[in-house]
Amino acid sequence: MAQPDGEHQVPEHALRHRANVMIVSHISRVLVALFKYGALASIPICAYLSINTLAGKETMADIGVRLFSDVRVSEAVAYATAALTGTGWFREWRQRRRSVQIADRNAKLEQQINPNRTSSNLTITGDTNPEDLYDI
């Protein structure tokens, strides 16, 4: 029997393959969800078991809790601020160092691509050229 224009019959093995792929795809989605939410569910279980095991015993955890319970809120805020500031400074320092390392290479490649290219006049670390800053 002739097929109407624009329609063609898909071979049976292709349909079976497509069905198998869809089944495997759905099974993998279910397994990923089970793994993800199973891991989230195991966190409170592990916390409960840890607390239950350590209850009433003198441990390093107890000593650590006593040590941190003596710290005042203002000191905790100061430590947190110092840690965040140090982390920010380190990241900025690392990024500037990386910028210096790749600046020359980028300039050479840009000149090869377009010899008429003009410079942005940024410093080698990526800062604005001091001559371009306006007096306020």
Residue frames as qw, qx, qy, qz and C-alpha x, y, z in Angstrom:
[[0.000, 0.890, 0.456, 0.000, 0.00, 0.00, 0.00],
 [0.413, 0.509, -0.018, 0.754, 1.37, 3.41, -0.94],
 [0.356, -0.486, -0.433, 0.670, 2.20, 5.93, 1.78],
 [0.147, 0.946, 0.290, 0.011, 0.66, 9.44, 1.61],
 [0.480, 0.658, -0.140, 0.563, 3.04, 12.23, 0.54],
 [0.077, -0.717, 0.379, -0.580, 5.48, 13.35, 3.21],
 [0.764, -0.440, 0.355, -0.312, 4.95, 10.29, 5.41],
 [0.551, 0.396, -0.735, -0.007, 7.25, 7.34, 5.70],
 [0.890, -0.388, -0.190, -0.147, 7.13, 4.23, 7.81],
 [0.154, -0.733, 0.619, -0.236, 9.67, 4.02, 10.61],
 [0.623, 0.162, -0.766, -0.007, 11.29, 0.58, 10.83],
 [0.779, -0.534, -0.270, -0.185, 10.23, -1.53, 13.81],
 [0.775, -0.122, -0.295, 0.546, 13.80, -1.90, 15.12],
 [0.189, 0.383, -0.106, 0.898, 14.12, 1.90, 15.24],
 [0.531, -0.582, -0.153, -0.596, 10.93, 2.15, 17.28],
 [0.873, -0.367, -0.294, 0.132, 12.16, -0.54, 19.70],
 [0.596, 0.128, -0.231, 0.758, 15.51, 1.27, 20.00],
 [0.099, -0.515, 0.008, -0.851, 13.77, 4.58, 20.72],
 [0.730, -0.547, -0.216, -0.348, 11.57, 2.89, 23.36],
 [0.847, -0.193, -0.295, 0.397, 14.63, 1.30, 25.00],
 [0.362, 0.306, -0.166, 0.865, 16.45, 4.63, 25.08],
 [0.370, -0.578, -0.070, -0.724, 13.45, 6.30, 26.71],
 [0.847, -0.448, -0.277, -0.066, 13.22, 3.51, 29.33],
 [0.731, -0.032, -0.258, 0.630, 16.92, 3.80, 30.17],
 [0.109, 0.460, -0.054, 0.880, 16.60, 7.59, 30.32],
 [0.577, -0.599, -0.135, -0.538, 13.69, 7.41, 32.76],
 [0.884, -0.325, -0.277, 0.190, 15.44, 4.82, 34.92],
 [0.572, 0.158, -0.220, 0.775, 18.59, 6.95, 35.07],
 [0.161, -0.570, -0.002, -0.806, 16.55, 10.00, 36.10],
 [0.770, -0.545, -0.193, -0.269, 14.94, 8.01, 38.92],
 [0.850, -0.147, -0.254, 0.437, 18.32, 6.69, 40.08],
 [0.325, 0.373, -0.148, 0.856, 19.84, 10.19, 40.06],
 [0.417, -0.605, -0.053, -0.676, 16.91, 11.52, 42.09],
 [0.875, -0.421, -0.237, -0.023, 17.16, 8.63, 44.56],
 [0.722, 0.049, -0.246, 0.644, 20.88, 9.19, 44.98],
 [0.104, 0.483, -0.079, 0.866, 20.52, 12.94, 45.40],
 [0.544, -0.561, -0.018, -0.623, 17.65, 12.89, 47.87],
 [0.907, -0.261, -0.310, 0.115, 18.97, 9.79, 49.60],
 [0.558, 0.184, -0.305, 0.750, 22.20, 11.65, 50.29],
 [0.175, -0.496, 0.089, -0.846, 20.23, 14.60, 51.67],
 [0.784, -0.459, -0.184, -0.375, 18.17, 12.29, 53.86],
 [0.855, -0.082, -0.381, 0.341, 21.28, 10.58, 55.20],
 [0.226, 0.506, -0.308, 0.773, 22.71, 13.83, 56.62],
 [0.505, -0.535, 0.221, -0.640, 20.29, 14.11, 59.57],
 [0.965, -0.178, -0.177, -0.082, 20.50, 10.36, 60.14],
 [0.716, 0.244, -0.361, 0.546, 24.30, 10.53, 60.39],
 [0.047, -0.545, 0.294, -0.784, 24.07, 13.57, 62.67],
 [0.765, -0.440, 0.028, -0.469, 21.61, 11.76, 64.95],
 [0.958, -0.053, -0.238, 0.149, 23.77, 8.63, 65.12],
 [0.489, 0.411, -0.367, 0.677, 26.88, 10.69, 65.86],
 [0.299, -0.539, 0.258, -0.744, 25.18, 12.58, 68.67],
 [0.895, -0.310, -0.080, -0.311, 23.66, 9.39, 70.06],
 [0.874, 0.111, -0.331, 0.338, 27.06, 7.67, 70.11],
 [0.379, 0.362, -0.351, 0.776, 28.87, 10.59, 71.75],
 [0.471, -0.685, -0.131, -0.541, 26.15, 11.42, 74.30],
 [0.754, -0.644, 0.061, -0.112, 27.51, 11.54, 77.83],
 [0.883, -0.036, 0.027, 0.467, 31.14, 10.95, 76.87],
 [0.207, -0.855, 0.200, 0.431, 34.10, 13.29, 77.29],
 [0.770, 0.342, 0.365, 0.397, 35.47, 13.70, 73.78],
 [0.354, -0.091, 0.210, 0.907, 37.42, 16.11, 71.68],
 [0.060, -0.569, -0.550, -0.609, 34.06, 17.26, 70.31],
 [0.444, -0.785, -0.421, 0.091, 32.97, 18.23, 73.84],
 [0.511, -0.448, 0.008, 0.733, 36.21, 20.11, 74.40],
 [0.229, 0.192, 0.428, 0.853, 35.74, 21.91, 71.07],
 [0.215, -0.724, -0.546, -0.361, 32.16, 22.87, 71.96],
 [0.500, -0.734, -0.268, 0.373, 33.34, 24.28, 75.29],
 [0.453, -0.203, 0.194, 0.846, 36.11, 26.22, 73.56],
 [0.062, 0.338, 0.478, 0.808, 33.76, 27.78, 71.03],
 [0.324, -0.755, -0.557, -0.121, 31.02, 28.42, 73.59],
 [0.474, -0.592, -0.182, 0.626, 33.45, 30.71, 75.44],
 [0.287, 0.089, 0.327, 0.896, 33.88, 32.91, 72.38],
 [0.202, 0.571, 0.388, -0.694, 31.71, 36.00, 72.43],
 [0.567, 0.679, 0.465, 0.034, 29.55, 36.96, 69.47],
 [0.156, 0.954, -0.167, -0.195, 31.65, 40.05, 68.76],
 [0.337, -0.552, 0.711, 0.276, 34.80, 37.93, 68.63],
 [0.614, 0.248, 0.737, 0.135, 33.09, 35.44, 66.33],
 [0.438, 0.867, 0.228, -0.065, 32.06, 38.27, 64.00],
 [0.062, -0.869, 0.429, 0.241, 35.62, 39.59, 64.06],
 [0.495, -0.259, 0.792, 0.247, 37.04, 36.16, 63.19],
 [0.590, 0.522, 0.612, 0.069, 34.51, 35.69, 60.39],
 [0.280, 0.948, 0.001, -0.154, 35.25, 39.15, 58.99],
 [0.224, -0.713, 0.607, 0.271, 38.98, 38.51, 59.10],
 [0.576, 0.009, 0.793, 0.199, 38.56, 35.15, 57.38],
 [0.527, 0.716, 0.458, 0.019, 36.37, 36.60, 54.63],
 [0.111, 0.950, -0.205, -0.208, 38.68, 39.56, 54.11],
 [0.374, -0.523, 0.715, 0.277, 41.70, 37.28, 53.90],
 [0.608, 0.281, 0.726, 0.153, 39.94, 35.03, 51.42],
 [0.409, 0.878, 0.240, -0.072, 38.93, 38.00, 49.28],
 [0.071, -0.869, 0.416, 0.259, 42.43, 39.42, 49.34],
 [0.505, -0.268, 0.778, 0.262, 43.95, 36.08, 48.38],
 [0.595, 0.519, 0.606, 0.098, 41.54, 35.61, 45.46],
 [0.277, 0.952, 0.009, -0.127, 42.23, 39.12, 44.16],
 [0.259, -0.718, 0.588, 0.267, 46.00, 38.58, 44.47],
 [0.586, 0.002, 0.780, 0.219, 45.75, 35.27, 42.62],
 [0.528, 0.726, 0.439, 0.023, 43.64, 36.83, 39.84],
 [0.101, 0.947, -0.226, -0.205, 46.08, 39.73, 39.38],
 [0.406, -0.489, 0.721, 0.275, 48.97, 37.28, 39.18],
 [0.599, 0.316, 0.719, 0.159, 47.09, 35.27, 36.56],
 [0.375, 0.897, 0.200, -0.121, 46.29, 38.46, 34.60],
 [0.098, -0.826, 0.474, 0.289, 49.96, 39.39, 34.49],
 [0.532, -0.197, 0.789, 0.237, 50.84, 35.91, 33.26],
 [0.515, 0.452, 0.696, 0.215, 48.45, 35.99, 30.32],
 [0.162, 0.870, 0.116, -0.451, 48.52, 39.71, 29.43],
 [0.068, -0.589, 0.588, 0.550, 51.55, 39.52, 27.12],
 [0.291, 0.098, 0.914, 0.266, 50.27, 36.41, 25.38],
 [0.299, 0.717, 0.605, -0.175, 46.87, 37.99, 24.77],
 [0.093, 0.831, -0.124, -0.535, 48.43, 41.19, 23.43],
 [0.143, -0.372, 0.765, 0.506, 50.54, 39.22, 20.93],
 [0.278, 0.332, 0.890, 0.141, 47.59, 37.13, 19.79],
 [0.230, 0.814, 0.408, -0.344, 45.39, 40.22, 19.42],
 [0.031, 0.723, -0.371, -0.582, 48.05, 41.92, 17.30],
 [0.213, -0.102, 0.885, 0.402, 48.28, 38.84, 15.07],
 [0.267, 0.568, 0.778, -0.026, 44.52, 38.81, 14.55],
 [0.196, 0.913, 0.310, 0.177, 44.17, 42.55, 13.99],
 [0.604, 0.024, -0.093, 0.791, 47.37, 44.63, 13.60],
 [0.000, 0.511, 0.136, 0.849, 45.32, 47.87, 13.56],
 [0.559, -0.640, -0.527, -0.003, 43.85, 47.17, 16.98],
 [0.015, 0.693, -0.281, 0.664, 44.25, 49.97, 19.51],
 [0.376, -0.030, -0.784, 0.493, 45.12, 49.42, 23.14],
 [0.417, -0.747, -0.480, -0.196, 42.62, 49.89, 25.96],
 [0.143, 0.645, -0.373, 0.651, 45.49, 51.46, 27.97],
 [0.809, -0.559, -0.038, -0.180, 44.84, 49.22, 30.97],
 [0.192, -0.706, 0.677, -0.082, 47.79, 48.35, 33.12],
 [0.397, 0.265, -0.870, -0.121, 49.29, 44.87, 32.89],
 [0.061, 0.095, 0.890, -0.441, 47.22, 43.84, 35.94],
 [0.049, -0.535, -0.776, -0.330, 43.98, 44.99, 34.29],
 [0.158, -0.674, -0.419, 0.588, 43.58, 48.19, 36.32],
 [0.312, 0.916, 0.233, 0.097, 42.61, 51.51, 34.80],
 [0.589, 0.338, -0.094, 0.728, 45.59, 53.54, 33.63],
 [0.341, -0.574, -0.388, 0.636, 46.37, 56.13, 36.37],
 [0.116, -0.112, 0.242, 0.957, 46.56, 58.85, 33.71],
 [0.228, -0.368, -0.666, -0.607, 42.91, 58.17, 32.81],
 [0.316, -0.567, -0.691, 0.319, 41.56, 58.70, 36.32],
 [0.004, -0.749, -0.202, -0.631, 39.74, 61.97, 36.87],
 [0.173, 0.059, -0.542, 0.820, 40.39, 64.26, 39.82],
 [0.285, -0.654, -0.678, -0.177, 37.30, 64.49, 41.96]]
